[in-house]
Amino acid sequence: MADWDLLESAVMPELPEVETTRRGLLPTVVNQKILQVTVRDRRLRWPIPTSLAQTLEKRIVSDVLRRGKYLLWNIEAANSGGFLLCHLGMSGSLFSTRHGAPPAKHDHVDIVLGNKTLIRYHDPRRFGAMLWISGPKPTHPLLTSLGPEPLGDEFDGAHLFRTSRGRSVSVKEFIMNARIVVGVGNIYASEALFVAGIRPTTAAGKISQSRYELLAAAIQQTLSRAIEAGGSSLRDYLKVDGEPGYFQLKATVYDRADAPCRVCGSTIKMIRQGQRSSYFCPQCQR
């Protein structure tokens, strides 16, 4: 598995947390000039470019996009703009605070905006990334092999059925593969498989198209519910405003080993798959 595949399959943050972060950033950063960038520690998953501060300062943020678990700040410039590519890694978060607020341990990057808001990047494990992409489109090797967005028009049961043919890997590991569909991390894979009634150990290539249609709808439903709840706050994740997300409090199977199933009352089971914990109901999921 390539280095970035390891990062993509990391526990947190997942797509709902990244999308929640994006939505939280929009009203604060869009149409604002970047006045100052301070990098305290360049040692992320890949070193922050030494020229990043000079590249960003005095430029306008026109939008914040998301591709999978990547945030893409669209940066305008008179001559040549580009994109600030951010990945929150396993423990990172972007949050807003007042200009001049003293940094805490693991606060690695500050971005001061024209409205005097300070956007701060916090990452205890330093497994995230902040990289620069030049040009009018966000093209980068880290983005080229990504599958469709689960909430986009290109994703459906037919896509899952077509790409699963001949694959013996478990369906849970299959839908967590960012080359198949982006952003379906461990929490939401377990939850979506429960909604679809599919056991996580089932071989991806043995699932019918009709069941994949159910699973695609379950993935979309689960991710949409998680975004509405502000994501899940496990370990270090907080929203842009510093508040936690609450989806984990509504989980049907995730982290509920030995608890009764909320539907049938059977005991929720936990197994290990691909170095991840999988939770399922042996009665509701077949």
C-alpha positions as CSV (number, residue, x, y, z in Angstrom):
1,M,0.0,0.0,0.0
2,A,1.4,3.4,-1.0
3,D,2.1,6.0,1.7
4,W,-0.9,8.2,0.8
5,D,-3.2,5.2,0.7
6,L,-2.2,4.6,4.4
7,L,-3.2,8.2,5.1
8,E,-6.4,7.9,3.2
9,S,-7.5,4.9,5.2
10,A,-6.6,6.5,8.5
11,V,-9.2,6.5,11.3
12,M,-10.0,10.3,11.4
13,P,-11.0,12.7,10.1
14,E,-13.3,11.2,7.4
15,L,-15.3,12.9,4.7
16,P,-18.1,14.3,6.9
17,E,-15.5,15.9,9.2
18,V,-13.7,17.4,6.2
19,E,-16.9,18.6,4.6
20,T,-18.0,20.1,7.9
21,T,-14.7,21.9,8.1
22,R,-15.1,23.2,4.5
23,R,-18.6,24.6,5.3
24,G,-17.3,26.2,8.5
25,L,-14.5,27.9,6.6
26,L,-16.6,29.3,3.8
27,P,-18.2,32.3,5.5
28,T,-14.9,33.3,7.2
29,V,-12.3,32.9,4.4
30,V,-14.0,33.5,1.1
31,N,-13.2,36.8,-0.5
32,Q,-10.7,37.6,2.2
33,K,-7.1,38.6,1.6
34,I,-4.4,36.5,3.3
35,L,-2.4,39.0,5.3
36,Q,0.1,36.8,7.0
37,V,1.1,33.1,7.1
38,T,3.2,31.7,10.0
39,V,4.6,28.2,9.7
40,R,6.0,26.9,13.1
41,D,6.6,23.4,12.1
42,R,7.1,22.2,8.5
43,R,7.4,18.6,9.4
44,L,4.0,17.2,8.3
45,R,3.5,14.0,6.3
46,W,5.3,15.9,3.5
47,P,7.2,19.0,4.5
48,I,5.4,22.3,4.1
49,P,7.1,24.2,1.2
50,T,9.5,26.8,2.5
51,S,7.9,29.3,0.0
52,L,4.3,28.7,1.1
53,A,4.0,31.9,3.2
54,Q,5.4,34.0,0.4
55,T,3.1,32.3,-2.1
56,L,-0.1,32.9,-0.2
57,E,0.4,36.3,1.4
58,K,-1.5,39.2,-0.3
59,R,-3.7,36.9,-2.3
60,I,-7.5,36.4,-2.1
61,V,-9.3,33.2,-1.2
62,S,-12.1,32.8,-3.7
63,D,-13.5,29.5,-2.6
64,V,-12.8,26.4,-0.5
65,L,-13.5,23.1,-2.4
66,R,-13.3,19.5,-1.2
67,R,-12.1,16.4,-3.1
68,G,-12.4,13.3,-1.0
69,K,-10.6,14.1,2.3
70,Y,-8.7,17.0,0.7
71,L,-9.5,20.6,1.2
72,L,-8.6,22.9,-1.7
73,W,-8.4,26.6,-1.0
74,N,-8.8,28.4,-4.4
75,I,-6.3,31.3,-4.3
76,E,-6.6,34.2,-6.7
77,A,-3.6,36.2,-7.9
78,A,-3.0,38.9,-10.6
79,N,-0.7,36.7,-12.6
80,S,-1.1,33.0,-11.6
81,G,-3.3,31.6,-8.9
82,G,-3.5,28.1,-7.6
83,F,-4.8,26.0,-4.7
84,L,-3.7,25.3,-1.2
85,L,-4.1,21.6,-0.7
86,C,-4.8,20.6,2.9
87,H,-5.2,17.2,4.4
88,L,-6.1,16.8,8.1
89,G,-4.3,13.5,8.4
90,M,-5.3,11.4,11.4
91,S,-5.6,14.1,14.1
92,G,-5.6,17.5,12.3
93,S,-8.1,20.3,12.5
94,L,-8.5,23.8,11.1
95,F,-10.2,26.2,13.5
96,S,-10.8,30.0,13.7
97,T,-9.6,32.1,16.6
98,R,-8.9,35.8,17.2
99,H,-5.8,37.4,15.7
100,G,-3.1,37.4,18.3
101,A,-4.3,34.3,20.3
102,P,-1.2,32.5,21.7
103,P,-0.5,29.2,19.9
104,A,-0.8,25.9,21.8
105,K,1.3,22.9,21.4
106,H,0.8,21.3,18.0
107,D,-0.5,24.5,16.4
108,H,1.7,24.3,13.4
109,V,0.4,26.9,10.9
110,D,-1.5,30.3,11.2
111,I,-3.3,32.1,8.4
112,V,-4.3,35.6,9.2
113,L,-7.1,37.1,7.0
114,G,-8.1,40.6,6.1
115,N,-11.1,40.4,8.5
116,K,-8.6,39.8,11.4
117,T,-9.7,36.2,11.7
118,L,-6.9,33.7,12.4
119,I,-7.3,30.2,10.8
120,R,-5.0,27.8,12.8
121,Y,-3.9,24.3,11.8
122,H,-3.6,22.0,14.7
123,D,-2.1,18.4,14.3
124,P,-0.7,16.5,17.2
125,R,0.5,13.6,15.0
126,R,1.7,15.8,12.1
127,F,0.3,13.3,9.6
128,G,-1.6,15.9,7.5
129,A,-0.4,18.0,4.6
130,M,-0.3,21.6,3.3
131,L,1.0,21.8,-0.3
132,W,0.7,24.3,-3.1
133,I,-0.8,23.6,-6.5
134,S,-0.1,26.1,-9.2
135,G,-2.5,26.7,-12.1
136,P,-6.2,27.2,-12.8
137,K,-7.2,23.6,-12.0
138,P,-6.4,21.4,-8.9
139,T,-4.4,18.8,-10.6
140,H,-2.0,16.9,-8.4
141,P,-0.6,13.3,-8.2
142,L,-2.4,12.9,-4.9
143,L,-5.8,13.5,-6.6
144,T,-5.5,11.7,-9.9
145,S,-6.3,8.2,-8.7
146,L,-9.3,9.1,-6.6
147,G,-12.7,7.5,-7.2
148,P,-16.0,9.3,-7.6
149,E,-17.5,11.4,-4.8
150,P,-20.1,9.4,-2.9
151,L,-22.5,12.3,-2.8
152,G,-22.0,13.1,-6.5
153,D,-23.8,12.0,-9.7
154,E,-21.1,9.6,-10.8
155,F,-21.6,7.3,-7.7
156,D,-24.3,4.7,-7.6
157,G,-24.9,1.0,-7.2
158,A,-24.0,0.2,-10.8
159,H,-20.5,1.7,-10.2
160,L,-20.0,-0.4,-7.2
161,F,-21.2,-3.6,-8.9
162,R,-19.1,-3.0,-12.0
163,T,-15.9,-2.3,-10.2
164,S,-16.4,-5.2,-7.7
165,R,-16.5,-8.0,-10.3
166,G,-13.8,-10.6,-9.7
167,R,-12.7,-9.0,-6.4
168,S,-12.3,-11.3,-3.3
169,V,-11.6,-8.5,-0.9
170,S,-14.3,-7.9,1.8
171,V,-17.0,-5.4,0.9
172,K,-16.0,-3.2,3.8
173,E,-12.4,-2.9,2.7
174,F,-13.7,-2.5,-0.9
175,I,-15.8,0.6,-0.1
176,M,-13.0,2.1,2.0
177,N,-10.7,2.0,-1.0
178,A,-10.4,5.7,-2.2
179,R,-9.9,4.4,-5.8
180,I,-13.4,2.9,-5.7
181,V,-15.2,5.8,-3.9
182,V,-13.6,8.6,-1.9
183,G,-14.1,9.4,1.8
184,V,-15.9,6.3,3.1
185,G,-13.8,5.8,6.3
186,N,-14.1,3.2,9.0
187,I,-17.0,4.6,11.0
188,Y,-19.2,5.3,8.1
189,A,-18.4,2.1,6.2
190,S,-19.6,0.1,9.3
191,E,-22.8,2.2,9.6
192,A,-23.6,2.1,5.9
193,L,-23.2,-1.7,5.7
194,F,-25.6,-2.0,8.6
195,V,-28.2,0.2,6.9
196,A,-27.9,-1.9,3.7
197,G,-28.1,-5.2,5.7
198,I,-24.7,-6.5,4.3
199,R,-22.2,-8.2,6.5
200,P,-18.7,-6.5,6.3
201,T,-16.9,-9.8,5.6
202,T,-18.8,-10.6,2.5
203,A,-16.6,-10.8,-0.6
204,A,-17.1,-7.7,-2.8
205,G,-17.4,-9.7,-6.0
206,K,-20.2,-11.9,-4.6
207,I,-22.7,-9.1,-4.0
208,S,-25.5,-8.5,-6.5
209,Q,-26.2,-5.2,-8.2
210,S,-29.5,-4.9,-6.4
211,R,-27.7,-5.1,-3.0
212,Y,-25.1,-2.6,-4.2
213,E,-27.9,-0.2,-5.1
214,L,-29.0,-0.5,-1.4
215,L,-25.4,0.0,-0.3
216,A,-24.8,3.1,-2.4
217,A,-28.0,4.6,-1.1
218,A,-26.9,3.7,2.5
219,I,-23.5,5.3,2.0
220,Q,-25.1,8.5,0.8
221,Q,-27.7,8.5,3.6
222,T,-25.0,7.8,6.3
223,L,-22.6,10.5,5.1
224,S,-25.4,13.1,4.7
225,R,-26.6,12.4,8.3
226,A,-23.0,12.7,9.6
227,I,-22.5,16.0,7.8
228,E,-25.7,17.3,9.4
229,A,-24.4,16.2,12.8
230,G,-21.1,18.0,12.2
231,G,-19.1,14.8,11.8
232,S,-17.8,12.5,14.6
233,S,-15.5,13.7,17.3
234,L,-13.2,10.9,18.2
235,R,-9.7,11.7,19.4
236,D,-8.7,15.2,18.3
237,Y,-11.3,16.3,15.7
238,L,-13.2,19.5,16.4
239,K,-15.2,21.7,14.0
240,V,-13.9,25.1,12.8
241,D,-15.7,26.8,15.7
242,G,-14.0,24.5,18.2
243,E,-17.2,22.5,18.9
244,P,-17.3,18.7,18.6
245,G,-19.3,16.7,16.1
246,Y,-22.1,14.4,17.4
247,F,-22.7,11.7,14.8
248,Q,-20.9,9.0,16.9
249,L,-23.7,9.5,19.5
250,K,-26.2,8.3,16.9
251,A,-24.2,5.3,15.7
252,T,-26.1,2.1,15.2
253,V,-23.2,-0.4,15.3
254,Y,-19.9,1.5,15.4
255,D,-18.1,1.2,18.8
256,R,-21.1,-0.7,20.2
257,A,-19.5,-4.2,20.6
258,D,-21.6,-6.4,23.0
259,A,-24.4,-3.9,23.1
260,P,-27.9,-4.8,21.8
261,C,-28.7,-4.0,18.2
262,R,-31.1,-1.0,18.1
263,V,-33.2,-2.9,15.5
264,C,-33.4,-6.5,16.6
265,G,-31.8,-6.7,20.0
266,S,-29.1,-9.1,19.0
267,T,-25.6,-8.6,20.4
268,I,-23.4,-6.3,18.2
269,K,-20.1,-8.1,17.2
270,M,-16.7,-6.6,16.6
271,I,-14.0,-8.2,14.4
272,R,-10.7,-7.0,12.9
273,Q,-10.5,-6.3,9.2
274,G,-7.4,-4.8,7.5
275,Q,-6.1,-3.5,10.9
276,R,-9.5,-1.8,11.5
277,S,-12.3,-2.6,13.9
278,S,-15.6,-3.7,12.2
279,Y,-18.9,-3.7,13.9
280,F,-22.0,-5.5,12.7
281,C,-25.2,-7.2,13.8
282,P,-25.1,-10.9,12.9
283,Q,-28.9,-11.0,12.7
284,C,-29.6,-7.9,10.6
285,Q,-26.6,-8.2,8.3
286,R,-26.2,-11.2,6.0
